[in-house]
Amino acid sequence: MTKSLSLKSLSLKSLSPVVALAALGIASIASAGLQTRTVSCTKNTDGSGRCHGNFIGFREDAAATTSAQFRDDLAGNRSFYARATVPGATTDTIYTCIPDATVSSLWEQALSSRGFFDVRWDASGTCTYLRLTNGSLNTNF
């Protein structure tokens, strides 16, 4: 003889853990409105360095002078410029570089990006690496 389980035999008390677990599973998938705010810049003693983060992070940083920009003027001069105060410092530091030919080929995308960026430069101040990531965690519009 086989036993069958009918809905009549299930009580509300026995369903509570199942409903709670299902709700937790749904909540962990949703993440609606989640947004990261990232600001990180470093400069090495030789002048090389890196800045990465997203524009909303730079804009909403606690230090009023924190900013990041990808620039392109009418003469075709391109540069990356950022100001940030590293933890423990009392003044901000300027981080800047001019893109090499490879990085320059991505500059139009950088100018319109609203997501995460990672830019790195060598000791001569030449931007040698650029990564752009657009996604809902990084957007600010």
N, C-alpha and C positions, 0 to 999 in steps of 0.2 A: 504494500500500500504506500503510495507516495503522498507526501504532504504538499499541499499547495498553499501559497500565501495569498490571501485576498486583501484588498484594501480595507475591508471591514475590520480585519484583525490588527491593522496598523493604528497606533494611537498617535496623537499630536506630539506627545512626549518622545516617542521613538523616531519621529521624523525631524525633530528639531536639529540634531547634529548634522543630518544630511542637508537640510536647508541652509544651515549656517556655513557648512563647508562649500556648498555651491555658491553662496553669496561671496565668500572670500575669494573663490576662484574667479568670479566675474570681476570683482574689484581689482584684483591684481593685473588683469588684462587691460582694463579700461584706461587708467592714467590720463584722463581727459584734462587738458589745461596744464599739464606738467611742462615746466619750462626751466632749463638750466641757465645759470648766469655764471659765466666763467671769465676770469681775468688772470692772465699769468704772463709775465715778461721776465726774462733773465738776460743779463749781459755779462759775458766773460771778461777776464782781465785783458785779453787780446782785442776786445771790441766786438767779437762775434756774439751772436745771441739768438734769441727766439722769443716771439710773442704768440700766444695762442689763446683763444677764447671766442666769445661772440659779442656782437655789438651791444646787445642788451646788458650783458655783464659789465662792459666798459662804461656804458652810459649810467647804469645804476650803482656803480661802485661807491663806497663810502667817501672816498677822496674826491673832492669837487673837480680836481684837475685831470682825472683819469679820462683818456680818450684814445681812440684808434681810428686811423683813416688810411684808405688806399687813395692815392692822389693821381690825377692825370690832368695836366693843364693844356691850354691851347697850342703850346709849342711842342707838345708830345712828351714833356718831361713826366716821368712816372716815379712815384716813391711811396713807401709805406712809412707812416709816422704814428707813434704811440707815446703816450705819457702815462706812467703808472707809479704808484708808491709801493715799494716792496714792503712786506711785513717787517715791522721794527724800525723802518726809516722815518724820518721827519720831513723829508722833501721828496718830490717826485723825480723820476729819471726819464730822459727822452731816449726813445728807441727808434732808429730810422735806418732805412736801406733803400737802394735803387735796384730794381730787378735786372737780372741778366736776361739774355734773349729767351731762354726757355721759360722762365717765370713770367716775363713780359707777355708771352703768348697767352697767358691766363688772366691778364690784367683786366680785360673787359668783364670777365666773369666776377672777378674780385670787386670791381666797382659796383656791381648790381647785387652782390650776395648779401643776404640778411641772416646768414647762419654762422656756423662755426668756421674759424679760419686758423691756420697754423702757418706762420711765416718765419723763416730762418735766414740768417745772413752770416757771411764770413767776416774775417777780421778787417777786410777792406771796405765793409759796408755794402756789399753786393748781396741782394736777396737771391739765394740759391735754391730755395725750396718754398713751395706754396701749396697748401692743401685747403680745399674749400668743401664744406659739408652743409648742405641745406636739409633741414628736417624740422619737424614740428617742435622738437625740444629746444631748438635754437632760434626760431623765428621771433620777430618782435613787431609784427604788423597784423 
